[in-house]
């Protein structure tokens, strides 16, 4: 699977495009299409204290796909900078997007997901968990 994702980076780019589109959409696309009200945000699971679960899940998937796509160590530093920048910038842009609001719990959810995937990646590489 890793070779597949490394070969077809378009999957990672497509996921990036979708996430950026959803973050920059004024209101909730799900609410607009299915509920008829753009102000209703779907909630997958209840939020944890100080952490938005929806944002955590989205950035966990994005970070995981990024690490599976860019497996070379020379690309990892750029990937980390990219993921942290996107996590912060997209949430800060909610200050100016109509029907969206900046929330610290969303930002913490974004950043926590990136850090957890980073630590899992380092653990796997350090202890060579999946190497034969």
N, C-alpha and C positions, 0 to 999 in steps of 0.2 A: 504494500500500500504506500509506503514511503517513497519508493521509486516512482509509483504512479503519480503521486502528488508533486514530486520534484519535477517530473517530466511535464505535467500539465498545470503549470502555475496559474493558468487562467481560472481555475477553481478558486484559488485564494483571492485573486483579483475580483472575481465576481462576488464573493462573499463580502469583500471590502466595499465594493460599490453598493451592494444592498444595505449594508449596515450604515454607511454614510448617508444614503438616501433616506432611510428610515429615521435617522437621528435629525436630519435637517428638514424633514417634512413638518409643516406647521400643524400640530395636533397629532392625533393617532390615526394612522392609515387604516388599521384594523377597525377602529371605532367608526371611521367614515364609511367604510365599505359594508361592514356587517351589522353595525348597530345604528347607523344613521346619525351618529353624534361624534364629531371629531375630537371632542374633549374627553371622551372615555378611553382610558388606557387599560389594556388587558393586564391582568396580574397572574403570572404563572404559579407562583407560590408566595406565601406571605413573606414580607421583607424581614430580614434579620435586623437586630439593633445596629444602627449606623451603616448598614449595607443594603443596597437595593438588589434583590435577587434577580430581577429581570436583566439588569445591566451586568451583573456578575456572569450570568449564563451566556449572554451575547459575547462578552469579551473573553470568556473562557474558550468558547468555540473558535473565535477569531484567532486567539493566541495559539491554540492547539494546532489549527490549520497552518498558521504561519511557521511554527516550529517543525511541522511535518513537511512543509514545502521547502523551507530553506534549512537544510540539514548541515551545510558546511559551516564550520566554526567562524569563518571570516564574515559570513552574512548575519550571524546571530546578533552581534552588537548593533548593527543597523536595524535589525528587526525589533530589538528591545526598544531602541530609541523611537522607532516608528510607532510601535504599539502604545507606548506611554504618551507620546505626543498626540496621537489620534484620540486616546482615551480622555485626555485633558481638554484638547481643543474642541472636540465635539460637545462635551458637556458645557464648556464655557460659552459656546455659540448659542446655547439655550437661553442665554440672557437677552438675545436680540430676536429670536425666532418667535413669531406669534403663537399663542396657545401652548408654549413650552416654558418650562422654568428650570433654572439652575438649582440643583439640590446636591448638597454635600454627600448624601448617602449614595446617589447615583455615581458620583465621581469616585467615591471609595470602592463601590462595587466594581467599577471599570478597572481601577488600579489593582485591587486585590486579585482579580482574576488573572491579570497579566503577571503579577508576582508569583502566584501559585503555580502557574504553568511554567514559569522560568525556574522555580525551585525544583519542580518535578523533572524538568529537562536536565538540570544540573545533577540531580540525584542519579538519574538513569545513566548519564555520561560518566559520572565519577565512579560509580560502582559497577558499570558495565552490566546492568541488570539483564538486558535482552541480547547481549552478544554471546556467541557460542564459543 
